Amino acid sequence: MISVDTHKLRTISLIGLAQVVASASSQYLPAVISEPGGQALGISPTTFFVGVSVALVTSALVGPTVGRMVDKFGGRPMLMLSNILYAIGLLLLSMADGITMIMVANLVLGCALACGQFEAAFATLVMLFGKNSRNAITGITLIAGFASFVGWTVSVQILELWGWQGVCRFWAGVHLLFALPLHALIPAARQSEPALDKSVQGSGSPAGAAVTEPSRRMGQDDKRPGPATPIQSNRVKGILMAYVFAANAFVGMGLMMHLPGLLQVFGVSMAAAFTIGSLVGPAQVLGRLMDFFVMRKWHPLVGTRLAALTHPVGAALMLVFGTPFATAFVVLHGTGNGVLIMSRGTLPLAIFGALGYGRMQGWLMLPAKLAQACAPFLFGMALTDWGTGTLWMTGILGLSTFAALCLIKRSPAR
């Protein structure tokens, strides 16, 4: 038991630290380099955020293929490939002399995101630890929760020393000299599970990876007679789950980009808005700690439903009471968002099982990544047109995710 726990802890640490590098050098990078980079190239900082959208769309389209590759070959090769692609994309970005090169760099970074972000990491853990991966998934998200602090702190320091291009080159070097060796130390995948049923492999939906046979083997599927077949039941669950992840991704990405601006619309000063907004990261870690110590024995649906309510509650407090509840709103949003991000790994595993998990992750997260790509622009438009009313939109989306989660039924234990 001790050797198994040590083995798992080592793997969690390796992947978790590499995830910090992946997030710090991608989703937290544009906020640091967009303005100085735009000034140097004579373009709007918005162009850098358009590049982020290009990267996210590319990641969404490539994701299902990467998931299949993880199922076939294990996660280590894909994660190592991601570090090489990150390094290439960041070096291309550092050499950009205009919009064209920025977009080319972000196409490469999009492929890196598909190979190296949470979805691939979750699939890697499931390949290694099977249906007992929940605590491992929680572990890497706990470590990765510090990516915003590490990314922004380090990038700002490098920016002052070497400029925005130096920041890109620095993170490219970190991928090659630090994260790549970490991924190389990950254990090889266990012997792969039997191939999916041919009728399932031909389907192009999340339900294709969550069908009768894996559900029966994992003891996950509903055996009660009813008008819907198991495949139809799983297809509906897959659609509902994809919506939950997409709605949460839209709100999470929108607030990541615009939270200080939203708080200022409510009358919070600029300095206070950034200070309060920085609490999102620690609040996400808090949510994951609560999941690990309090909710670890609950079915993931229970904790995810509770997490879906935290943002609507915080939004309601902010809309009714205003500025005095700004900190409470940010902490509630961050706590719930931390659990919801983690549920992208734990919930599909609990509902559908481990077989075909990588491919299923690719399809389930495709709408979420497309939602993330649209979020910075659409959220900015909403903030401009609706002001404080933007929280009505995000609150309703939060309630809709809770409703969708309530429609996903737990399978009875056998």
N, C-alpha and C positions, 0 to 999 in steps of 0.2 A: 504493500500500500504506500509506504514511504517513497519507494522508487517511482511509482506511478505518479504520485502527487508532485514530486520533484520534476519529473519529466514534463508534466503539464504546466507547472509554474514556469519552467524555463521557456517553453514554447510560447506561453502567453506573454512573457516579458520580451522575447525577441520580436514577436509580431506587434505588440503594443508600442514599443519604442520606434519601430519602423513606421507605424501609423502616425505617430507624432510628426515625424519628418515629412510624410506624405501630405498631411493636412496643412502643416505649417508652410510648406513650399507650394501649395496650390490654392486652396480656398481662402487662406488668410493672407496670401501674398498681394493680390491686387489692391487691397486697401492701403498698402504701404507704397507701392511703386506706381500706381496709376497717375497720381498728380505729377511727381517729378519726371516720370517717363513721358507723359503727355507734353509737358513743357519742353523737354529736350527734343522731342520729335515733331513738335508743332502741331499736335493733334489734341482732341478733347480727351480728358480722362475717361469719359464715357466709353471711348473706343476700347479701352482695356477691359471694361465690363462686358462689352459686346464679345470680346474674345473669350471671356469666361463662359458666356452662353454657348459659344461655338464649341468649347471644350466639353461642356456638359451634354450637349446634344450628341456629340461624337461618342462620348462615354455611354450614353443611353443606347445608341445604335450598336455599339460594339459589345455591350454588356452580355447579351445572351450567348454570343459566341465564346466569350471568355469563360462564362459559366460552364459551358459544355467542355471546354478544354480543362478546366479545373476538375470536373467530374472524371475526365478520361486520364489525365496525367498527374493530378494532384496540384496543390496550390503553390508549392515552392517554385516551380519554373515560371508561373505567371507573375508571382510577386517579385522575383528577381528581374524578370523582363520589365516590370513596371519601373524599377529603379533606373534601368538603362534608358527607357523612354522618357522618364522625368528629366534625366540629365540632358538628353538631346533636346527636348522641348525647351528647357530653361536656357540652354546655351543659344539656341536659335532666337529665343526672346531677347536675350542680352545683345544679340547682333542685329536686332530689328532696326530698320531705317524708315519704316513706314507701315501702313495698315496691312499690306499684303504679307509681310514677314510675320507680323503679329498674329494674323489668322493662321498661317502655316504652323507657327509654333504652338498655337492652341489646338490645332488638329492633332499634333503629336501628344500634347499634354492630355487631350481627351482620351487617347488610347491608353496613356499611362494611368489615368484615373480609373478606367475600366479594369485594368489589370491589377491595380494596387490599392484601391480604397476598401472601405468596410465590407462590401459585398464579397469581394474575392477573399478577404481575410476571414470572414465568417465561414465561407465555403471551405476554406483550408482547414479550419478548426473542426468542422463537421466531418471532413474526410479523415481526420486524425482521431477524433474522439467520439464520433457517431452521435447518438441521441443524448449522450451525456455531456454535450458541449455548452450547455447554458451558462454555467459558471465561468467557463473559458471565454465566452463571448462577452460576458459582463466584465471580465478582467481586462480585456484589451480595450474596451470602451472607457473603462476607468482611467487607464494610462493615457489613452488618446485624448481624454478630456482636457489635458494640459496643453494641447496643441496651440490653442489661441494665445495663451500666455507666452509659450516658447516662441511661436511664430512671430508675433508682433514685437516682442521684446528684442529678439535677436535680429530680426529684419531691420528694425529701426536703428539699432546700433551699427549694423553693417552699412545701412544707407548713409549715415553720417560720415563713415570712413571712406567708402568706395563708390557711393552713388547707387542709383537704381540698377544699373547693369551689373555692378559688383554683387548686389543682393542675389540676382539670378544665378550668377556664376558660383557664388558661395553655396547656395542650396544644391546646385548641380553636383558640386564636389562632395557635399554631405551625402547625397544619394549614392555616389559611387564608392566613397571611402568608408561610410558608416552603415547606411541602410542596406546596401547590397550584401555586405558580409553578414549582417544580421539575418537576412532572409536565407542566405546560403546555409546557415546553421539550423534552419528548421528541419525537423525529421521528414524523411520521405513519407509519402502517403501510404496508408495501409493498402492491402489488396483491395481493389475496387469492387463495389457491389455488382451483382448481376445486372446485365443491361436491361433497360426498360422494355416493356412490351412494345412490339412494333407498332401497334395501333396507337400507342401513346406517343412514340417518338415522332410520328408523323404529324401530331397536333402542334399548332403554333401558339400555344397559350400557356399561362402558368399552370393550368390544370394538368397539362401534359406531364409535368414532373411530380404531380401529386395525385396518384391514381390508386385504383383498388389494391394492386399488389403491394406497393410500398406501405400503404396505409394498413393493410392487413398484417404485414410483417412487423410494423412498428406498434401495432395495437392502437392506431389513432383514429380509424374511420368509424363512422356511425353505422352500427349494424342493425338499427331498427328498421323495420319495413316502412315504406312510404312511397309516395308518388315519384320521388326523384331517385335516380340511380346513383351509386357512389361517385361515378365520374361527374355527373351533373352537379351533385352536391359540392364536390371539390372545386368545380369550375366557378360556382357562385362564390364560394369562400375565397378563391383566388382573386376574383374581380373585386370583392369587398376589401380584401387586404391590400390590393394594389391601389385602390382609392384612398385608403387610410394613409398609406405611405406617401402618396402623391400630395394629398392635402397638407399633411404635416411638413413635407419637404418644401412646399410653396411658402407656408407661413414661416418656417424656420429660416429659409434662405432670405426671404424678404426682410425679416427682422434683423438678420445678421448684417445686411447691407444698410438698413435704414432705421435701426432702433434709436440711435442718438437723435436723428431728425424727427422721429415720431415723438420722442419725449419732449423735444423742444417745442413742438406744436402744442403740447399741453401746458407749456409755460415753464418747463425746466430749463435752467441756464445751460449754455453749451458745455462748460466745464463739468457741471453736475451730471449732464446727460451722458457724457463719455464715462464718467466715474461709475454711475449707476449701471450703464450698459455693460461695463466690464464684469459685472456680477453674473452674467449669463454662464460663462465657463465654469466657475465654481459651483453654480447652482446645478448645472448638468452633472457634474461629479457627485454632488449631493444626492441627486435622483438615483444615480447608479449605485451609490452606497446603500441607499434605502432599499433598492431592489435586491442587493446582495445579502444584506443583513436582516431585512424584514420580510421581503416578498419572495425570497428564493424558493420557498416550499409551496408557494401558490402557483396555480396555472398561470402562464404568461398573459392570458387574456384578462385576468383580474387586474393585474398591475397596469397593463396597457390601457384598460378602460379608465382606471383612476387617473392615469397620466394624461389622457385625452381631455379630462375635465379641468385640468389646472390652468391652461391658457384661457378658456372662456371665463373662469372664475376671476382670474387676474384682470382680464379685459373689462369685466363688469365693474370691478372695484375701481379701476382707473376711470371708466366712463362716468361713474356715479360720484366719486369723491375727488377725482383729479390728482394733482401733483403730489399730495401727501402720501398717496399709495403707489407712487412710481417704483419704489424699491420692491414693494410687495409684488407688483405686476411682473417685474423682471425676474425675480426669484421664482415665482410660480411658473412663469413661462419656461425658464431654464430648467427647473426641476423636472417638469413634465416632458420637455423636449429631450432631455437626456435619456429618459426611460423609453420614449418613442423611437429614438434613433437606435437604441439597443434592441428594441422589439423587432426591427427589420431582420435581425438574425435569429432571435429566440422564438418569435411567433410562428414563422413558417415551419421551423423545426418541430414545434409542439403540435401543430395542426396537421402537417403533411408527412412528417418523418424525414429521414436522412437520405433516402435514395433519390438520386437526381437533384440534390439540393442546389448545386452550383448553377445548373441550367434554370431551375425554378427561380433562384435569386435574380438571375439576369432578366427574366421576363417580369417578375414582380416589381423590380426597381426601374424598369424602363419608363413608365409614366412618371415616377418620382423625379427622375433625372430631367425629363422634359419640363416638369413643373418647376424645378430649380432653375432651369435655363431661362424660363419666362419671368421668374419671380422678381429679379432686381428691377426690370423695366416696368412691369405691371404694378408692382407694389409702389414704385416711385410715382407712377401716374395717379394711383389711388390716393397717395399722401398729398399730392398737389391739388387734386380735385375735391377730395372729401375731408382732408385734415384729420381731426380727431375721429371722424366717422369711419376711418380705416379700421379701427378696432372692432366696429360692428362686423365688418367683413371677416376679419380673422377669428372673431368669437364665434360667428356662425359656422365657419369652416371647422373650428374645433368641436362644436356640438355635433356637426355632421359626421366627424370621424368617430365620436363616441357612439352615435347611433349605428354606424356601420359595424363597429366592433361588437355591439350588442346583438347584431344579426348573425355574427359568426358564432356558431354553437360549439361548445366543447363536446368532443366525442366521449361517450360513456366508457368508463374503465371496464375492461373485461375481467 
